[in-house]
Amino acid sequence: MMVFQIFGRMMGVKKIDGDWQVFRLDESQGKHSRLWEIVIPDFVDEQGIAIWLDDMYHESATAEYPTVVRIK
């Protein structure tokens, strides 16, 4: 699973059965839950995920967290 810090929130993205799935991550408990409201189209490749997430969540940017960062 790719892990991103999205303007201060931790999220994961994984391709399952040909579809990108997005998860909210709770690293303190080692849990994750699916975010159904975020859809990443099939044409977005792995290198484009951060750009897509930035487009979806850019309203959440702050001075402390101005960008989407891939953690792993």
PQR file with spaces between the fields and no chain letter, atoms N, CA, C, O and H, PARSE charges and radii, in Angstrom:
ATOM       1  N    MET     1       0.845   -1.180    0.000 -0.4000 1.5000
ATOM       2  CA   MET     1       0.000    0.000    0.000 -0.0000 2.0000
ATOM       3  C    MET     1       0.890    1.243    0.000  0.5500 1.7000
ATOM       4  O    MET     1       1.830    1.355    0.787 -0.5500 1.4000
ATOM       5  N    MET     2       0.569    2.172   -0.904 -0.4000 1.5000
ATOM       6  CA   MET     2       1.251    3.458   -0.900 -0.0000 2.0000
ATOM       7  C    MET     2       0.665    4.286    0.242  0.5500 1.7000
ATOM       8  O    MET     2      -0.545    4.267    0.466 -0.5500 1.4000
ATOM       9  H    MET     2      -0.195    2.080   -1.544  0.4000 1.0000
ATOM      10  N    VAL     3       1.512    5.006    0.958 -0.4000 1.5000
ATOM      11  CA   VAL     3       1.067    5.822    2.085 -0.0000 2.0000
ATOM      12  C    VAL     3       1.389    7.281    1.784  0.5500 1.7000
ATOM      13  O    VAL     3       2.501    7.617    1.374 -0.5500 1.4000
ATOM      14  H    VAL     3       2.495    5.022    0.776  0.4000 1.0000
ATOM      15  N    PHE     4       0.392    8.143    1.995 -0.4000 1.5000
ATOM      16  CA   PHE     4       0.532    9.566    1.736 -0.0000 2.0000
ATOM      17  C    PHE     4       0.131   10.369    2.957  0.5500 1.7000
ATOM      18  O    PHE     4      -0.783    9.996    3.693 -0.5500 1.4000
ATOM      19  H    PHE     4      -0.510    7.871    2.328  0.4000 1.0000
ATOM      20  N    GLN     5       0.837   11.491    3.165 -0.4000 1.5000
ATOM      21  CA   GLN     5       0.377   12.491    4.120 -0.0000 2.0000
ATOM      22  C    GLN     5      -0.331   13.535    3.258  0.5500 1.7000
ATOM      23  O    GLN     5       0.299   14.232    2.463 -0.5500 1.4000
ATOM      24  H    GLN     5       1.579   11.794    2.567  0.4000 1.0000
ATOM      25  N    ILE     6      -1.624   13.628    3.427 -0.4000 1.5000
ATOM      26  CA   ILE     6      -2.441   14.512    2.605 -0.0000 2.0000
ATOM      27  C    ILE     6      -2.873   15.683    3.472  0.5500 1.7000
ATOM      28  O    ILE     6      -3.876   15.618    4.182 -0.5500 1.4000
ATOM      29  H    ILE     6      -2.136   13.062    4.074  0.4000 1.0000
ATOM      30  N    PHE     7      -2.093   16.753    3.396 -0.4000 1.5000
ATOM      31  CA   PHE     7      -2.366   17.962    4.159 -0.0000 2.0000
ATOM      32  C    PHE     7      -2.585   17.638    5.637  0.5500 1.7000
ATOM      33  O    PHE     7      -3.511   18.147    6.269 -0.5500 1.4000
ATOM      34  H    PHE     7      -1.279   16.806    2.818  0.4000 1.0000
ATOM      35  N    GLY     8      -1.711   16.780    6.176 -0.4000 1.5000
ATOM      36  CA   GLY     8      -1.741   16.444    7.593 -0.0000 2.0000
ATOM      37  C    GLY     8      -2.463   15.158    7.933  0.5500 1.7000
ATOM      38  O    GLY     8      -2.335   14.666    9.054 -0.5500 1.4000
ATOM      39  H    GLY     8      -0.958   16.367    5.663  0.4000 1.0000
ATOM      40  N    ARG     9      -3.221   14.596    6.998 -0.4000 1.5000
ATOM      41  CA   ARG     9      -3.936   13.338    7.263 -0.0000 2.0000
ATOM      42  C    ARG     9      -3.215   12.199    6.558  0.5500 1.7000
ATOM      43  O    ARG     9      -2.721   12.359    5.442 -0.5500 1.4000
ATOM      44  H    ARG     9      -3.325   14.996    6.087  0.4000 1.0000
ATOM      45  N    MET    10      -3.160   11.053    7.215 -0.4000 1.5000
ATOM      46  CA   MET    10      -2.513    9.891    6.630 -0.0000 2.0000
ATOM      47  C    MET    10      -3.546    9.056    5.876  0.5500 1.7000
ATOM      48  O    MET    10      -4.599    8.706    6.410 -0.5500 1.4000
ATOM      49  H    MET    10      -3.561   10.922    8.121  0.4000 1.0000
ATOM      50  N    MET    11      -3.214    8.744    4.607 -0.4000 1.5000
ATOM      51  CA   MET    11      -4.088    7.921    3.788 -0.0000 2.0000
ATOM      52  C    MET    11      -3.258    6.930    3.001  0.5500 1.7000
ATOM      53  O    MET    11      -2.086    7.166    2.709 -0.5500 1.4000
ATOM      54  H    MET    11      -2.359    9.028    4.173  0.4000 1.0000
ATOM      55  N    GLY    12      -3.880    5.824    2.665 -0.4000 1.5000
ATOM      56  CA   GLY    12      -3.231    4.803    1.869 -0.0000 2.0000
ATOM      57  C    GLY    12      -3.981    4.597    0.565  0.5500 1.7000
ATOM      58  O    GLY    12      -5.192    4.805    0.490 -0.5500 1.4000
ATOM      59  H    GLY    12      -4.832    5.632    2.902  0.4000 1.0000
ATOM      60  N    VAL    13      -3.246    4.186   -0.462 -0.4000 1.5000
ATOM      61  CA   VAL    13      -3.844    3.888   -1.758 -0.0000 2.0000
ATOM      62  C    VAL    13      -3.291    2.553   -2.228  0.5500 1.7000
ATOM      63  O    VAL    13      -2.085    2.310   -2.172 -0.5500 1.4000
ATOM      64  H    VAL    13      -2.262    4.017   -0.400  0.4000 1.0000
ATOM      65  N    LYS    14      -4.184    1.697   -2.689 -0.4000 1.5000
ATOM      66  CA   LYS    14      -3.786    0.370   -3.138 -0.0000 2.0000
ATOM      67  C    LYS    14      -4.649   -0.022   -4.332  0.5500 1.7000
ATOM      68  O    LYS    14      -5.847    0.259   -4.363 -0.5500 1.4000
ATOM      69  H    LYS    14      -5.163    1.894   -2.734  0.4000 1.0000
ATOM      70  N    LYS    15      -4.026   -0.676   -5.316 -0.4000 1.5000
ATOM      71  CA   LYS    15      -4.783   -1.169   -6.468 -0.0000 2.0000
ATOM      72  C    LYS    15      -5.251   -2.581   -6.157  0.5500 1.7000
ATOM      73  O    LYS    15      -4.446   -3.480   -5.910 -0.5500 1.4000
ATOM      74  H    LYS    15      -3.053   -0.905   -5.290  0.4000 1.0000
ATOM      75  N    ILE    16      -6.573   -2.761   -6.173 -0.4000 1.5000
ATOM      76  CA   ILE    16      -7.185   -4.053   -5.861 -0.0000 2.0000
ATOM      77  C    ILE    16      -8.136   -4.401   -6.996  0.5500 1.7000
ATOM      78  O    ILE    16      -9.046   -3.635   -7.314 -0.5500 1.4000
ATOM      79  H    ILE    16      -7.227   -2.032   -6.373  0.4000 1.0000
ATOM      80  N    ASP    17      -7.920   -5.562   -7.604 -0.4000 1.5000
ATOM      81  CA   ASP    17      -8.741   -6.019   -8.730 -0.0000 2.0000
ATOM      82  C    ASP    17      -8.833   -4.961   -9.833  0.5500 1.7000
ATOM      83  O    ASP    17      -9.889   -4.778  -10.438 -0.5500 1.4000
ATOM      84  H    ASP    17      -7.181   -6.185   -7.346  0.4000 1.0000
ATOM      85  N    GLY    18      -7.722   -4.269  -10.089 -0.4000 1.5000
ATOM      86  CA   GLY    18      -7.663   -3.288  -11.167 -0.0000 2.0000
ATOM      87  C    GLY    18      -8.186   -1.911  -10.821  0.5500 1.7000
ATOM      88  O    GLY    18      -8.137   -1.015  -11.662 -0.5500 1.4000
ATOM      89  H    GLY    18      -6.864   -4.417   -9.598  0.4000 1.0000
ATOM      90  N    ASP    19      -8.687   -1.709   -9.607 -0.4000 1.5000
ATOM      91  CA   ASP    19      -9.214   -0.410   -9.184 -0.0000 2.0000
ATOM      92  C    ASP    19      -8.380    0.162   -8.050  0.5500 1.7000
ATOM      93  O    ASP    19      -7.956   -0.561   -7.148 -0.5500 1.4000
ATOM      94  H    ASP    19      -8.727   -2.438   -8.924  0.4000 1.0000
ATOM      95  N    TRP    20      -8.149    1.476   -8.104 -0.4000 1.5000
ATOM      96  CA   TRP    20      -7.487    2.146   -6.986 -0.0000 2.0000
ATOM      97  C    TRP    20      -8.478    2.274   -5.836  0.5500 1.7000
ATOM      98  O    TRP    20      -9.622    2.681   -6.040 -0.5500 1.4000
ATOM      99  H    TRP    20      -8.493    2.064   -8.837  0.4000 1.0000
ATOM     100  N    GLN    21      -8.040    1.928   -4.631 -0.4000 1.5000
ATOM     101  CA   GLN    21      -8.863    2.089   -3.438 -0.0000 2.0000
ATOM     102  C    GLN    21      -8.100    2.967   -2.452  0.5500 1.7000
ATOM     103  O    GLN    21      -6.887    2.836   -2.285 -0.5500 1.4000
ATOM     104  H    GLN    21      -7.111    1.597   -4.465  0.4000 1.0000
ATOM     105  N    VAL    22      -8.837    3.864   -1.805 -0.4000 1.5000
ATOM     106  CA   VAL    22      -8.249    4.831   -0.876 -0.0000 2.0000
ATOM     107  C    VAL    22      -8.702    4.482    0.536  0.5500 1.7000
ATOM     108  O    VAL    22      -9.862    4.136    0.760 -0.5500 1.4000
ATOM     109  H    VAL    22      -9.822    3.971   -1.940  0.4000 1.0000
ATOM     110  N    PHE    23      -7.764    4.579    1.493 -0.4000 1.5000
ATOM     111  CA   PHE    23      -8.031    4.211    2.881 -0.0000 2.0000
ATOM     112  C    PHE    23      -7.578    5.318    3.824  0.5500 1.7000
ATOM     113  O    PHE    23      -6.559    5.969    3.592 -0.5500 1.4000
ATOM     114  H    PHE    23      -6.822    4.860    1.310  0.4000 1.0000
ATOM     115  N    ARG    24      -8.335    5.519    4.874 -0.4000 1.5000
ATOM     116  CA   ARG    24      -7.910    6.372    5.980 -0.0000 2.0000
ATOM     117  C    ARG    24      -7.050    5.501    6.884  0.5500 1.7000
ATOM     118  O    ARG    24      -7.445    4.387    7.228 -0.5500 1.4000
ATOM     119  H    ARG    24      -9.162    4.990    5.062  0.4000 1.0000
ATOM     120  N    LEU    25      -5.884    5.995    7.269 -0.4000 1.5000
ATOM     121  CA   LEU    25      -4.971    5.209    8.092 -0.0000 2.0000
ATOM     122  C    LEU    25      -4.939    5.733    9.519  0.5500 1.7000
ATOM     123  O    LEU    25      -4.900    6.943    9.745 -0.5500 1.4000
ATOM     124  H    LEU    25      -5.563    6.900    6.989  0.4000 1.0000
ATOM     125  N    ASP    26      -4.956    4.825   10.470 -0.4000 1.5000
ATOM     126  CA   ASP    26      -4.763    5.145   11.879 -0.0000 2.0000
ATOM     127  C    ASP    26      -3.496    4.421   12.302  0.5500 1.7000
ATOM     128  O    ASP    26      -3.534    3.273   12.745 -0.5500 1.4000
ATOM     129  H    ASP    26      -4.988    3.842   10.286  0.4000 1.0000
ATOM     130  N    GLU    27      -2.373    5.113   12.157 -0.4000 1.5000
ATOM     131  CA   GLU    27      -1.088    4.468   12.432 -0.0000 2.0000
ATOM     132  C    GLU    27      -0.903    4.128   13.899  0.5500 1.7000
ATOM     133  O    GLU    27      -0.175    3.188   14.220 -0.5500 1.4000
ATOM     134  H    GLU    27      -2.342    6.045   11.797  0.4000 1.0000
ATOM     135  N    SER    28      -1.544    4.868   14.803 -0.4000 1.5000
ATOM     136  CA   SER    28      -1.381    4.573   16.228 -0.0000 2.0000
ATOM     137  C    SER    28      -1.966    3.218   16.589  0.5500 1.7000
ATOM     138  O    SER    28      -1.501    2.572   17.528 -0.5500 1.4000
ATOM     139  H    SER    28      -2.136    5.632   14.542  0.4000 1.0000
ATOM     140  N    GLN    29      -2.987    2.779   15.849 -0.4000 1.5000
ATOM     141  CA   GLN    29      -3.607    1.487   16.123 -0.0000 2.0000
ATOM     142  C    GLN    29      -3.355    0.474   15.018  0.5500 1.7000
ATOM     143  O    GLN    29      -3.784   -0.676   15.119 -0.5500 1.4000
ATOM     144  H    GLN    29      -3.364    3.304   15.086  0.4000 1.0000
ATOM     145  N    GLY    30      -2.661    0.891   13.960 -0.4000 1.5000
ATOM     146  CA   GLY    30      -2.373   -0.018   12.864 -0.0000 2.0000
ATOM     147  C    GLY    30      -3.600   -0.434   12.078  0.5500 1.7000
ATOM     148  O    GLY    30      -3.642   -1.536   11.530 -0.5500 1.4000
ATOM     149  H    GLY    30      -2.313    1.825   13.878  0.4000 1.0000
ATOM     150  N    LYS    31      -4.606    0.439   12.014 -0.4000 1.5000
ATOM     151  CA   LYS    31      -5.856    0.109   11.330 -0.0000 2.0000
ATOM     152  C    LYS    31      -6.054    1.010   10.124  0.5500 1.7000
ATOM     153  O    LYS    31      -5.466    2.088   10.028 -0.5500 1.4000
ATOM     154  H    LYS    31      -4.572    1.334   12.459  0.4000 1.0000
ATOM     155  N    HIS    32      -6.896    0.547    9.204 -0.4000 1.5000
ATOM     156  CA   HIS    32      -7.293    1.384    8.073 -0.0000 2.0000
ATOM     157  C    HIS    32      -8.736    1.087    7.704  0.5500 1.7000
ATOM     158  O    HIS    32      -9.240   -0.015    7.919 -0.5500 1.4000
ATOM     159  H    HIS    32      -7.373   -0.328    9.282  0.4000 1.0000
ATOM     160  N    SER    33      -9.392    2.106    7.139 -0.4000 1.5000
ATOM     161  CA   SER    33     -10.779    1.937    6.705 -0.0000 2.0000
ATOM     162  C    SER    33     -10.939    2.561    5.326  0.5500 1.7000
ATOM     163  O    SER    33     -10.338    3.592    5.024 -0.5500 1.4000
ATOM     164  H    SER    33      -8.983    3.002    6.964  0.4000 1.0000
ATOM     165  N    ARG    34     -11.745    1.931    4.507 -0.4000 1.5000
ATOM     166  CA   ARG    34     -11.941    2.347    3.123 -0.0000 2.0000
ATOM     167  C    ARG    34     -12.692    3.668    3.060  0.5500 1.7000
ATOM     168  O    ARG    34     -13.667    3.873    3.783 -0.5500 1.4000
ATOM     169  H    ARG    34     -12.233    1.094    4.753  0.4000 1.0000
ATOM     170  N    LEU    35     -12.234    4.561    2.195 -0.4000 1.5000
ATOM     171  CA   LEU    35     -12.928    5.811    1.908 -0.0000 2.0000
ATOM     172  C    LEU    35     -13.638    5.643    0.568  0.5500 1.7000
ATOM     173  O    LEU    35     -13.001    5.717   -0.483 -0.5500 1.4000
ATOM     174  H    LEU    35     -11.442    4.395    1.607  0.4000 1.0000
ATOM     175  N    TRP    36     -14.911    5.426    0.597 -0.4000 1.5000
ATOM     176  CA   TRP    36     -15.682    5.140   -0.605 -0.0000 2.0000
ATOM     177  C    TRP    36     -15.929    6.373   -1.453  0.5500 1.7000
ATOM     178  O    TRP    36     -16.163    6.258   -2.656 -0.5500 1.4000
ATOM     179  H    TRP    36     -15.428    5.366    1.451  0.4000 1.0000
ATOM     180  N    GLU    37     -15.883    7.562   -0.840 -0.4000 1.5000
ATOM     181  CA   GLU    37     -16.221    8.780   -1.579 -0.0000 2.0000
ATOM     182  C    GLU    37     -15.102    9.275   -2.501  0.5500 1.7000
ATOM     183  O    GLU    37     -15.336   10.150   -3.335 -0.5500 1.4000
ATOM     184  H    GLU    37     -15.693    7.655    0.137  0.4000 1.0000
ATOM     185  N    ILE    38     -13.896    8.730   -2.362 -0.4000 1.5000
ATOM     186  CA   ILE    38     -12.778    9.126   -3.218 -0.0000 2.0000
ATOM     187  C    ILE    38     -12.599    8.069   -4.307  0.5500 1.7000
ATOM     188  O    ILE    38     -12.357    6.898   -4.018 -0.5500 1.4000
ATOM     189  H    ILE    38     -13.706    8.020   -1.685  0.4000 1.0000
ATOM     190  N    VAL    39     -12.722    8.502   -5.560 -0.4000 1.5000
ATOM     191  CA   VAL    39     -12.565    7.610   -6.703 -0.0000 2.0000
ATOM     192  C    VAL    39     -11.380    8.097   -7.529  0.5500 1.7000
ATOM     193  O    VAL    39     -11.346    9.246   -7.970 -0.5500 1.4000
ATOM     194  H    VAL    39     -12.918    9.454   -5.795  0.4000 1.0000
ATOM     195  N    ILE    40     -10.426    7.222   -7.731 -0.4000 1.5000
ATOM     196  CA   ILE    40      -9.281    7.525   -8.585 -0.0000 2.0000
ATOM     197  C    ILE    40      -9.480    6.752   -9.876  0.5500 1.7000
ATOM     198  O    ILE    40      -9.553    5.523   -9.854 -0.5500 1.4000
ATOM     199  H    ILE    40     -10.453    6.288   -7.373  0.4000 1.0000
ATOM     200  N    PRO    41      -9.569    7.452  -11.004 -0.5600 1.5000
ATOM     201  CA   PRO    41      -9.820    6.776  -12.284  0.2800 2.0000
ATOM     202  C    PRO    41      -8.701    5.809  -12.665  0.5500 1.7000
ATOM     203  O    PRO    41      -7.556    5.963  -12.240 -0.5500 1.4000
ATOM     204  N    ASP    42      -9.053    4.820  -13.467 -0.4000 1.5000
ATOM     205  CA   ASP    42      -8.098    3.807  -13.915 -0.0000 2.0000
ATOM     206  C    ASP    42      -6.923    4.382  -14.695  0.5500 1.7000
ATOM     207  O    ASP    42      -5.825    3.826  -14.650 -0.5500 1.4000
ATOM     208  H    ASP    42      -9.983    4.695  -13.812  0.4000 1.0000
ATOM     209  N    PHE    43      -7.136    5.501  -15.417 -0.4000 1.5000
ATOM     210  CA   PHE    43      -6.064    6.059  -16.236 -0.0000 2.0000
ATOM     211  C    PHE    43      -4.960    6.729  -15.424  0.5500 1.7000
ATOM     212  O    PHE    43      -3.901    7.038  -15.969 -0.5500 1.4000
ATOM     213  H    PHE    43      -8.027    5.953  -15.453  0.4000 1.0000
ATOM     214  N    VAL    44      -5.192    6.963  -14.116 -0.4000 1.5000
ATOM     215  CA   VAL    44      -4.158    7.555  -13.263 -0.0000 2.0000
ATOM     216  C    VAL    44      -3.172    6.459  -12.886  0.5500 1.7000
ATOM     217  O    VAL    44      -3.552    5.439  -12.311 -0.5500 1.4000
ATOM     218  H    VAL    44      -6.053    6.712  -13.673  0.4000 1.0000
ATOM     219  N    ASP    45      -1.889    6.681  -13.217 -0.4000 1.5000
ATOM     220  CA   ASP    45      -0.879    5.684  -12.864 -0.0000 2.0000
ATOM     221  C    ASP    45      -0.304    5.987  -11.491  0.5500 1.7000
ATOM     222  O    ASP    45      -0.646    6.998  -10.877 -0.5500 1.4000
ATOM     223  H    ASP    45      -1.580    7.509  -13.684  0.4000 1.0000
ATOM     224  N    GLU    46       0.569    5.112  -11.010 -0.4000 1.5000
ATOM     225  CA   GLU    46       1.120    5.252   -9.661 -0.0000 2.0000
ATOM     226  C    GLU    46       1.800    6.599   -9.456  0.5500 1.7000
ATOM     227  O    GLU    46       1.700    7.180   -8.375 -0.5500 1.4000
ATOM     228  H    GLU    46       0.847    4.291  -11.508  0.4000 1.0000
ATOM     229  N    GLN    47       2.494    7.106  -10.479 -0.4000 1.5000
ATOM     230  CA   GLN    47       3.187    8.383  -10.363 -0.0000 2.0000
ATOM     231  C    GLN    47       2.203    9.563  -10.295  0.5500 1.7000
ATOM     232  O    GLN    47       2.564   10.637   -9.815 -0.5500 1.4000
ATOM     233  H    GLN    47       2.576    6.634  -11.357  0.4000 1.0000
ATOM     234  N    GLY    48       0.987    9.371  -10.764 -0.4000 1.5000
ATOM     235  CA   GLY    48      -0.001   10.446  -10.767 -0.0000 2.0000
ATOM     236  C    GLY    48      -0.916   10.476   -9.561  0.5500 1.7000
ATOM     237  O    GLY    48      -1.739   11.383   -9.440 -0.5500 1.4000
ATOM     238  H    GLY    48       0.695    8.498  -11.154  0.4000 1.0000
ATOM     239  N    ILE    49      -0.795    9.513   -8.670 -0.4000 1.5000
ATOM     240  CA   ILE    49      -1.694    9.435   -7.510 -0.0000 2.0000
ATOM     241  C    ILE    49      -1.578   10.683   -6.633  0.5500 1.7000
ATOM     242  O    ILE    49      -2.598   11.258   -6.254 -0.5500 1.4000
ATOM     243  H    ILE    49      -0.126    8.776   -8.768  0.4000 1.0000
ATOM     244  N    ALA    50      -0.366   11.111   -6.307 -0.4000 1.5000
ATOM     245  CA   ALA    50      -0.188   12.285   -5.434 -0.0000 2.0000
ATOM     246  C    ALA    50      -0.817   13.521   -6.066  0.5500 1.7000
ATOM     247  O    ALA    50      -1.434   14.325   -5.367 -0.5500 1.4000
ATOM     248  H    ALA    50       0.463   10.643   -6.615  0.4000 1.0000
ATOM     249  N    ILE    51      -0.668   13.682   -7.373 -0.4000 1.5000
ATOM     250  CA   ILE    51      -1.258   14.830   -8.065 -0.0000 2.0000
ATOM     251  C    ILE    51      -2.783   14.767   -7.987  0.5500 1.7000
ATOM     252  O    ILE    51      -3.439   15.779   -7.738 -0.5500 1.4000
ATOM     253  H    ILE    51      -0.167   13.029   -7.941  0.4000 1.0000
ATOM     254  N    TRP    52      -3.338   13.586   -8.200 -0.4000 1.5000
ATOM     255  CA   TRP    52      -4.788   13.413   -8.132 -0.0000 2.0000
ATOM     256  C    TRP    52      -5.303   13.732   -6.727  0.5500 1.7000
ATOM     257  O    TRP    52      -6.300   14.438   -6.573 -0.5500 1.4000
ATOM     258  H    TRP    52      -2.806   12.764   -8.402  0.4000 1.0000
ATOM     259  N    LEU    53      -4.619   13.208   -5.702 -0.4000 1.5000
ATOM     260  CA   LEU    53      -5.032   13.463   -4.323 -0.0000 2.0000
ATOM     261  C    LEU    53      -4.920   14.947   -3.986  0.5500 1.7000
ATOM     262  O    LEU    53      -5.775   15.490   -3.287 -0.5500 1.4000
ATOM     263  H    LEU    53      -3.810   12.634   -5.827  0.4000 1.0000
ATOM     264  N    ASP    54      -3.875   15.602   -4.478 -0.4000 1.5000
ATOM     265  CA   ASP    54      -3.722   17.042   -4.268 -0.0000 2.0000
ATOM     266  C    ASP    54      -4.908   17.788   -4.876  0.5500 1.7000
ATOM     267  O    ASP    54      -5.447   18.706   -4.258 -0.5500 1.4000
ATOM     268  H    ASP    54      -3.180   15.161   -5.047  0.4000 1.0000
ATOM     269  N    ASP    55      -5.314   17.397   -6.083 -0.4000 1.5000
ATOM     270  CA   ASP    55      -6.464   18.033   -6.728 -0.0000 2.0000
ATOM     271  C    ASP    55      -7.751   17.826   -5.915  0.5500 1.7000
ATOM     272  O    ASP    55      -8.575   18.736   -5.816 -0.5500 1.4000
ATOM     273  H    ASP    55      -4.876   16.651   -6.585  0.4000 1.0000
ATOM     274  N    MET    56      -7.919   16.645   -5.343 -0.4000 1.5000
ATOM     275  CA   MET    56      -9.134   16.327   -4.595 -0.0000 2.0000
ATOM     276  C    MET    56      -9.201   17.041   -3.240  0.5500 1.7000
ATOM     277  O    MET    56     -10.283   17.407   -2.783 -0.5500 1.4000
ATOM     278  H    MET    56      -7.250   15.906   -5.423  0.4000 1.0000
ATOM     279  N    TYR    57      -8.050   17.236   -2.604 -0.4000 1.5000
ATOM     280  CA   TYR    57      -8.025   17.731   -1.228 -0.0000 2.0000
ATOM     281  C    TYR    57      -7.361   19.100   -1.070  0.5500 1.7000
ATOM     282  O    TYR    57      -7.084   19.505    0.059 -0.5500 1.4000
ATOM     283  H    TYR    57      -7.171   16.939   -2.976  0.4000 1.0000
ATOM     284  N    HIS    58      -7.097   19.826   -2.157 -0.4000 1.5000
ATOM     285  CA   HIS    58      -6.324   21.063   -2.048 -0.0000 2.0000
ATOM     286  C    HIS    58      -6.954   22.103   -1.116  0.5500 1.7000
ATOM     287  O    HIS    58      -6.242   22.969   -0.607 -0.5500 1.4000
ATOM     288  H    HIS    58      -7.322   19.498   -3.075  0.4000 1.0000
ATOM     289  N    GLU    59      -8.256   22.041   -0.882 -0.4000 1.5000
ATOM     290  CA   GLU    59      -8.902   22.983    0.042 -0.0000 2.0000
ATOM     291  C    GLU    59      -8.436   22.777    1.480  0.5500 1.7000
ATOM     292  O    GLU    59      -8.601   23.661    2.321 -0.5500 1.4000
ATOM     293  H    GLU    59      -8.834   21.337   -1.295  0.4000 1.0000
ATOM     294  N    SER    60      -7.857   21.613    1.765 -0.4000 1.5000
ATOM     295  CA   SER    60      -7.394   21.300    3.124 -0.0000 2.0000
ATOM     296  C    SER    60      -5.963   21.765    3.386  0.5500 1.7000
ATOM     297  O    SER    60      -5.451   21.576    4.489 -0.5500 1.4000
ATOM     298  H    SER    60      -7.724   20.895    1.082  0.4000 1.0000
ATOM     299  N    ALA    61      -5.316   22.361    2.406 -0.4000 1.5000
ATOM     300  CA   ALA    61      -3.929   22.806    2.568 -0.0000 2.0000
ATOM     301  C    ALA    61      -3.837   23.886    3.652  0.5500 1.7000
ATOM     302  O    ALA    61      -4.712   24.740    3.793 -0.5500 1.4000
ATOM     303  H    ALA    61      -5.732   22.514    1.509  0.4000 1.0000
ATOM     304  N    THR    62      -2.743   23.809    4.405 -0.4000 1.5000
ATOM     305  CA   THR    62      -2.464   24.807    5.436 -0.0000 2.0000
ATOM     306  C    THR    62      -1.004   25.224    5.307  0.5500 1.7000
ATOM     307  O    THR    62      -0.247   24.625    4.543 -0.5500 1.4000
ATOM     308  H    THR    62      -2.032   23.115    4.291  0.4000 1.0000
ATOM     309  N    ALA    63      -0.613   26.244    6.052 -0.4000 1.5000
ATOM     310  CA   ALA    63       0.789   26.662    6.039 -0.0000 2.0000
ATOM     311  C    ALA    63       1.691   25.539    6.551  0.5500 1.7000
ATOM     312  O    ALA    63       2.815   25.376    6.075 -0.5500 1.4000
ATOM     313  H    ALA    63      -1.228   26.731    6.673  0.4000 1.0000
ATOM     314  N    GLU    64       1.201   24.768    7.516 -0.4000 1.5000
ATOM     315  CA   GLU    64       1.980   23.657    8.075 -0.0000 2.0000
ATOM     316  C    GLU    64       2.031   22.464    7.117  0.5500 1.7000
ATOM     317  O    GLU    64       3.053   21.784    7.030 -0.5500 1.4000
ATOM     318  H    GLU    64       0.288   24.900    7.903  0.4000 1.0000
ATOM     319  N    TYR    65       0.935   22.210    6.401 -0.4000 1.5000
ATOM     320  CA   TYR    65       0.840   21.079    5.471 -0.0000 2.0000
ATOM     321  C    TYR    65       0.390   21.591    4.100  0.5500 1.7000
ATOM     322  O    TYR    65      -0.790   21.485    3.766 -0.5500 1.4000
ATOM     323  H    TYR    65       0.104   22.763    6.472  0.4000 1.0000
ATOM     324  N    PRO    66       1.307   22.142    3.304 -0.5600 1.5000
ATOM     325  CA   PRO    66       0.921   22.751    2.028  0.2800 2.0000
ATOM     326  C    PRO    66       0.820   21.787    0.848  0.5500 1.7000
ATOM     327  O    PRO    66       0.312   22.167   -0.207 -0.5500 1.4000
ATOM     328  N    THR    67       1.293   20.543    1.003 -0.4000 1.5000
ATOM     329  CA   THR    67       1.326   19.630   -0.129 -0.0000 2.0000
ATOM     330  C    THR    67       0.973   18.200    0.280  0.5500 1.7000
ATOM     331  O    THR    67       0.891   17.870    1.463 -0.5500 1.4000
ATOM     332  H    THR    67       1.705   20.234    1.861  0.4000 1.0000
ATOM     333  N    VAL    68       0.767   17.366   -0.740 -0.4000 1.5000
ATOM     334  CA   VAL    68       0.608   15.924   -0.541 -0.0000 2.0000
ATOM     335  C    VAL    68       1.999   15.316   -0.649  0.5500 1.7000
ATOM     336  O    VAL    68       2.731   15.590   -1.601 -0.5500 1.4000
ATOM     337  H    VAL    68       0.833   17.635   -1.701  0.4000 1.0000
ATOM     338  N    VAL    69       2.362   14.489    0.327 -0.4000 1.5000
ATOM     339  CA   VAL    69       3.690   13.872    0.359 -0.0000 2.0000
ATOM     340  C    VAL    69       3.543   12.361    0.424  0.5500 1.7000
ATOM     341  O    VAL    69       2.816   11.835    1.267 -0.5500 1.4000
ATOM     342  H    VAL    69       1.768   14.266    1.100  0.4000 1.0000
ATOM     343  N    ARG    70       4.238   11.668   -0.472 -0.4000 1.5000
ATOM     344  CA   ARG    70       4.236   10.202   -0.402 -0.0000 2.0000
ATOM     345  C    ARG    70       5.244    9.779    0.665  0.5500 1.7000
ATOM     346  O    ARG    70       6.411   10.166    0.614 -0.5500 1.4000
ATOM     347  H    ARG    70       4.828   12.095   -1.157  0.4000 1.0000
ATOM     348  N    ILE    71       4.786    8.985    1.626 -0.4000 1.5000
ATOM     349  CA   ILE    71       5.633    8.507    2.718 -0.0000 2.0000
ATOM     350  C    ILE    71       6.294    7.183    2.341  0.5500 1.7000
ATOM     351  O    ILE    71       7.484    6.986    2.587 -0.5500 1.4000
ATOM     352  H    ILE    71       3.837    8.670    1.667  0.4000 1.0000
ATOM     353  N    LYS    72       5.513    6.272    1.739 -0.4000 1.5000
ATOM     354  CA   LYS    72       6.070    4.995    1.249 -0.0000 2.0000
ATOM     355  C    LYS    72       5.203    4.403    0.191  0.5500 1.7000
ATOM     356  O    LYS    72       5.513    3.334   -0.335 -0.5500 1.4000
ATOM     357  H    LYS    72       4.546    6.433    1.540  0.4000 1.0000
